Structure formats: C-alpha cells, structure tokens
Amino acid sequence: MLRIPGMPLLPGTLFREVNKVYYPKSQTLLNFRGIPMLSDRQNSMPVDPAGVVVDISCPPANAHALYPPRTGPHLPPWLAYDKKVLSFKAYFKQTLQENFHAPYMVRHVKLYYYLEDGTVEIHEPKVKNSGIVQGCVLHRQRVPKPPPCDNEFLAITDLNVDTTVQIFDRFYHIYDCDPFTRTFLNKRGIVVPDPVMAAVDPSEAVRNRVPARASNPPEKKHPFAQFLKYDRQVLKFQAYWDDRTDMGDVRKLEVCYYLADDTIEVKEAHIRNSGRDGPSVFLKRGKLQREFDGMQLPGQQTPQTLLNVLGSNRNVRYCIDPLNIGNKEILYYNQRDLQIGTVLNVYGRSVVITDMDPFTRQYYRDNYGIEQFTPLPMPTRSDVCKPYDKSGRMLPPYNGWGTYEDSAGNCMSIVIKRPKTDFRKFIKFDRYVLRFGAKMLSTIRENCERIFVISYYMSDDTMQVQEVAVRNSGFLGGVFMKRTRVLMPGQEKFTCKQPQYYRPCNFYIGGTMSIKDFLFHLVSADEFTLMYMEHHPDQFTHCNLDLILEKVRKSLEPRMSQFVSSCVPDCQDLEKKLEKRTVFISFESLKGALVALMGNQISDHEIVTLCRRFSGEQAAPNACEREKVRASAHLEIKRALWNGRDELMEHFHHINPTNKPFLSESLVRSTLRGFRMPFTLELIDTILSVLNRNDCDEIEVCDLMNFIDISCSKGCDMPPINYAFELCPKLPFQNKGRVVDFGCLLKALNLPLNLPATNTQPTKMIGDTRILPPSGDAEC
C-alpha cells in the first residue's frame, strides 16, 4: 500500500500498488556465519517516484524541500535530524508604561528551531536582580504563521539573520546565529547575512547614567553584615608588658583583634617554669578604650544629664539636657591603631606590639598597602635563666656495663626505658645483607690463608663474621664472630661522646677493617652487594661511576699513550680499528695498567665498578620455548573460560587508530593487565619475551592475537606448573666484568690517545672481535 505524504491514516488515503503481484512474508530467521538466529533487520523505507522520502510511521513537517528529487536523506526526519537544533539570537521590545525616561525595554532571547519536527522554543537568559520573570518565554511547539498564512507553520526559510519574525503578537528581530546554524543553512543554499548590532536598551542607559551623577555616600556599617563578612577572621599580634619591678618581669602576651565585632582579647603566653600556670586570659574579650583615667565612681557617669533640679523630697522638678553636653565620647581601638611598635593602653598597662602572624601581615598588605613588618626585640631581665637545652647536656663517661645506649638511658630519666629502634629502617632494609669475602692479615702464616665471609645487616647495622672451612687447614669453619655492632678503631671507650660504629660506606673491595683486634682485607663481594652498591652511588663513593671516571681522567691525561700501550700491545691505528671491530681486554690487563699508573689513588672496588660498567660479556639468550609458553597460556585461558579476544582486538584498534603493526611493550603490558586476563605477572613477562619484535624492541600485535587464539590450536597436554620458575628459568647473569669493552671505556674517558706509529704484532682473531692477553712492558 502507498500512503500520501502528510495525510492521516484514514480510509481513502491509501492506494494499492497495481504493479505488485508478489507478496512474500518477511523472513524472521537468519543463518549468520553458521549460527541460526532471529533477524532484526528492518526493511528499507519506500521511496516515492517524485524523490520524496515516504515514511508511513512519521509524516514530514510542513516545510519546503531543500533537496533536489531523489537526493534527500533516505531516513525519517526524526532520525536524520535527531539532536540537531538551529540557534538564533534575537530581541524584542517591551513597552514601559510608567517610566517617562525610557519608552521601552530591550529583552534579549535565544530562539531554538528543532529540525526533527519543526518546533520552536524561545528562552530568555536570566539576569541577576533584573526584577522581571525570565527563563522560558515560549515552550517547545509548532508556531503558526501570522495571518493570512495562519494555516501554515514557521519553517527554516522563515528564520534568518537581520529578519523580524512575528510569534503570537510579539515581534522578534534576529541579529545573530551560532556557527552550526550558519554552516547548516549555507550548505542548503540559504544565504545567511553577517551579524548585526542589537538595539540599545534606553532603560539600561538611564541606569548607567544615574550612578555616575550621584556622589559617593559614606559607607554605612551594619554590625550583622560585618559579622557575616569577617566571622572567624582574627588579627593576631605578638606583644609584651614590661613589668620589671621588684617582683615582676617581662610578660609575653598575644593580642587578638576580632574583625567580626571590633573587639580585643589579650592572652598571656606563660613561659615554662615561670610559676604562672593559671588562666592565660590577660584581658577579657571586649572593646578597649583608648584613654583610661581610672575607674569611675558609682553615679559619676550616667547616660542622661539632669538640669534645674528644684525641690526636695517628693516635690522635685527637673529637666533632662537634650544636647547631652556633659556626656563624654568614648573612643575605642580599631584595626588602624594596631601596628608593630604601637603602645596600647590596657587599663593603665603599657602593652607594646612586636610582631604579627602571616595572615595579619597579608591583611594589612592588601587593605592598607603596608610592606614593612620588621619585628621588634623583646627585653629580658639579666637574672632570667636561659631555657634548658637537652642537646648540650654532658653525660657521664661510659662505664663499660651494657651498651652505650643503655647507660645513656639511665642518665636521661629516672624510669629506665629500653633504647628505641628505628622500626621504619628495619621494615625497609629487612633481609638486605651485604656479603664480602675477606682474608685475615696476620704475622702467622696459617692465619693468612683462612677465608672469611663478612655479612653486614642493613636493618640494624650489625655485622657477622663466618669462616669457610678448608680441608686439612687445621681451622674449624663456622661462626667466627656473632652478629653485633662493631666499633670503629681509634676511639676511646670510656668517654662521654657517642661511639661510632661501622657503616655501609666503610665496606669496599680492597679495604682493610679492624674487627675485635683482628685485621681483615676485603677481596670480593657477591652479586647482590655489587648491584646494590652500584644502584646507590650517593652512599658508596667507590661505586660512583662519574667520580671514578673523573679521577681516572685526571691521572691518565698526561700518560694516555702509556696506558693504552699497557692494555693493548698492538696499538697501531687503534682508532681506525675501533671503528671496524670491537676490542676486548681482560680484567687483569686493565687492573694492572691502572694500578701501575695510579698506584693507591684507585681502589680495587673502583676497578671492579669500571669493568662491570664496560663489560663486554653478554647474558645467555632466552631459553623459553615458544610452543611451551603458548600451551601454558592456552591452558590458563581454558581454565578461566576467558572469551574476550574480540573485545581485546577492538581495544587495540581504539588505542591504535592508525593500525600500526608494532606497539611498545609497556602499552601492551598495561592492556593485558587492564583486560584481567587469567595470566600471572610472571606468565605475562614470559609471553612478552617470546613474541616477535622489531628493531625498536616493539611487540607485534598480530603475533600476540594469534598467540592467545585457542581456536587455531588442537590443544595440548600441558600440566599445571609454577610459571615463575619452571616454565622459563631466569638465572641471573653473574659472570660480569671479566672481559672489558676497551672501545667503550676510551669513549667514556674522552681523552686523546696520542699514539705513535709502530710495527704491529700478530693478534688472535675471533670473528670480528679480538681478545688480547695481558702485557706488561710492551710499548708502541
């Protein structure tokens, strides 16, 4: 059936299609990718041969067509123009009856035209204290045109800039529109003029002229308005009262000025052990008089003055003074009178203001423009004792019983308390142990061959020495010294000063330590100790690479050629050879050259730090099997019944709109963790380590999606294992620093080589690199 556009669904308005002979039923089932489902697809809208969209359920608005035939949108208006509104700025003039200065008033409104149904809404912005009702002027509805076209409604073509529209006996003049409205109308062939100036409101001009002619009246003080504005705002001043008499002293005071009601309160700050531990209120809150001549007698000051008192007893005649001549005006202190150096008369006591708090300074700076706030000194008595300082107290000498902290605790208080331990340090450095290999220095030959392990516990700064048992040495291995704090040598034991103990910065390879009258020489350290010291160069100066390089640079600058020849015997054209291949030297070669040239200026630990930083050794490649890791990932996905692969792919398209094939590892890791995939952190690291990467170390997205796709694999018989240790063992690379990259070291030193040309000697080549043995006296 065909329906006439714009006509209601009544008999006689529907016509049968003569050419249509096939009337199939609509299909309700659909087979989509092998899955039977209900079909929710809607049939396309019928199109009239004239080019107008025919919608049976939604008749179009009574507006002229803006499109040529068969070029309009094939959607109903309520769907094609949903949430699309044309906005115009307009005004109308309202006549004023009782105001002879302004015959009318201009009221600005916003006119909205909704494209989906052709309705119009007018809204007037609210102006504060305007005195008129503002807001919605016209509710959303279809507006008929004025007579004689009252059978039609306002359309798009009736609204434009610099036009006047009559809406219900009120004329609105449009003077501007928003950018969307201008673009929409221009695309549809409607020319939109430039914005015009709105009419001037004569009533507003009158209101603006009246304050200019009026003089500024004096500001009136309203107590309640002052309370609401300055409530809880207090100006605080530091002051003193000099009462240095026979039994008095200097009293430290605090003056509080309350801005809410202009009252003053004075508080006294009692000094410790001054004997004044009573109330701290020096003056109760209230208004303070500027002049004080003593307390008034009863009846001396009255609110009214009597004149011409005649008679006695009951027959008394009197007259009240209307001018109140005998009344004396009382002046009170205000905020203008309070400044640094001002002397306040507090009922006969001279209070001097010496300083003020930061809020008070900012208040005077903003309101009065004062910038100088230099505090005044407060006088003191010569016989006043100085405040007690605990830090300068001298304790009696240590007597040898217990520890120094226990003896100091007995002197600090009568009640003996246990020395406090640094609990935060204990929690932070728990299980942090620095282990060093050491040998004993002794005149006995057998003792020099003993091997010890010195452990330093950073949680409580204690040390423990253990001896490594050597077969047929004659010494039993085990604990050589129990865990305790060790005093540094060269200190007096029975003294008042706090003793100094060994700290982590005192440990380094090549150093000598005195522990319980035994001398130990540190010869090595474990991997954790070296890594910890290298990551904290500010605490360990022997691991600070910048300081080491600067020291080596200053020492080798005049003897750089001798250093290079000591490390590399074949040093002819070394600079050209370093550009083509990598030159490695052994740890012994570098150590021998540095010790020969620098002597005691460089320690063994600093040499170890250089060799580890410029090490030429590489860690073993990743031993993870890709298929084994993939099987483990599929096992976890199946166990957790995770099926968010499509959402994961959609998220990758969202964060990668340009469809880059590779993404950074951090972005991929955060995406996998954000989607709550059933993988542990260790398994995620293992998966990312076996994926394909480019030269920039970025991960391929397609490889990741294929890696977690369980539909492409037949399954596996992967048993549950510990992914942190068993799936891909990660052994630390401990053999670091035995071979040194000599080219990187020379580049870091940044010194000229100054090598003379000599005959070359044969060297051993391994591919593109060469390893040179240590050489003692070879010169170029």
Secondary structure as UniProt FT lines:
FT   STRAND          2..3
FT   TURN            5..6
FT   TURN            11..12
FT   STRAND          14..15
FT   STRAND          29..32
FT   TURN            33..34
FT   STRAND          35..38
FT   TURN            49..50
FT   TURN            69..70
FT   HELIX           77..80
FT   TURN            81..83
FT   STRAND          85..95
FT   STRAND          104..114
FT   TURN            115..118
FT   STRAND          119..124
FT   TURN            128..129
FT   STRAND          135..141
FT   TURN            147..148
FT   TURN            150..151
FT   HELIX           156..158
FT   TURN            161..162
FT   STRAND          163..166
FT   STRAND          171..177
FT   HELIX           179..187
FT   TURN            188..189
FT   HELIX           202..213
FT   HELIX           223..230
FT   TURN            231..232
FT   STRAND          234..242
FT   STRAND          250..258
FT   TURN            259..262
FT   STRAND          263..268
FT   TURN            272..273
FT   STRAND          281..286
FT   TURN            298..300
FT   STRAND          306..312
FT   TURN            313..314
FT   STRAND          315..320
FT   TURN            325..326
FT   HELIX           335..337
FT   TURN            340..341
FT   STRAND          343..346
FT   TURN            347..348
FT   STRAND          349..356
FT   HELIX           358..368
FT   TURN            382..383
FT   TURN            391..392
FT   HELIX           404..412
FT   HELIX           423..428
FT   TURN            430..431
FT   STRAND          433..441
FT   HELIX           445..448
FT   STRAND          451..457
FT   TURN            458..461
FT   STRAND          462..468
FT   TURN            471..472
FT   STRAND          478..484
FT   HELIX           504..506
FT   TURN            509..510
FT   STRAND          512..515
FT   TURN            516..517
FT   STRAND          518..525
FT   HELIX           527..535
FT   TURN            537..539
FT   HELIX           541..543
FT   HELIX           545..556
FT   TURN            558..559
FT   HELIX           560..567
FT   TURN            572..573
FT   HELIX           574..580
FT   STRAND          582..586
FT   HELIX           587..598
FT   HELIX           599..601
FT   HELIX           604..613
FT   HELIX           626..640
FT   HELIX           645..655
FT   TURN            657..658
FT   STRAND          662..663
FT   HELIX           665..674
FT   TURN            675..676
FT   HELIX           681..690
FT   TURN            695..696
FT   STRAND          699..700
FT   HELIX           701..707
FT   TURN            723..726
FT   STRAND          739..741
FT   HELIX           742..749
FT   STRAND          765..766
FT   TURN            767..768
FT   STRAND          769..772
//
